[in-house]
Amino acid sequence: MRSQALAFDYIDRAGKRLQAVQRLYELEDWPDTVRECQEAVELALKALLRYCRIEPPRTHDVSDILVENASLLPAAVQEKLDRITEVSRRLRRDRELAFYGSEDLTPSQFYKERDASEALEGARLVVTAVQEAVGTPPSGSPAHSP
């Protein structure tokens, strides 16, 4: 099914983003660490929705959809749903600010190591929970093909 292949592609890409985010963190690039964590979380949660055969909305935070469809989610995700939605909402709030800043806020001066560390911890929790729930694509599936 196409939706399942897309789910596996999303979760694979979310995992790769986490690897890239680790490098941003090592470079002490706090705002980009926050921003990229948001993207990893968004991809992972949209993978989860697709895996559960729920069409994800074209929004950056899918927390409300997860909560509305909690009974359709794998039990391991249901157990962590409060924390998962909290991470998604917080990172969504920071998405544009961490990237663009504003007239009175420069991202590199505003975001600190603690912000980046919390974002990375939350992103790891979400991506890992979804990876465990979704698993890996069957060999030979479109998500595994070059």
Number of C-alpha atoms within 10 A of each C-alpha: 7 9 16 21 18 17 26 26 19 22 29 21 17 30 20 12 21 21 12 14 24 16 13 18 18 10 10 15 18 25 29 20 28 30 21 25 32 29 22 27 33 26 23 29 29 26 31 28 24 21 22 17 14 17 13 17 11 8 9 20 24 20 19 11 15 23 15 9 14 15 10 14 20 17 12 12 19 18 13 13 19 12 15 23 20 13 25 25 18 14 26 22 14 17 21 13 18 23 17 12 17 11 6 6 13 15 19 15 10 13 20 15 15 10 14 23 16 15 26 24 12 22 30 18 17 26 27 16 23 25 19 13 16 20 12 15 17 11 9 8 12 16 20 14 7 4
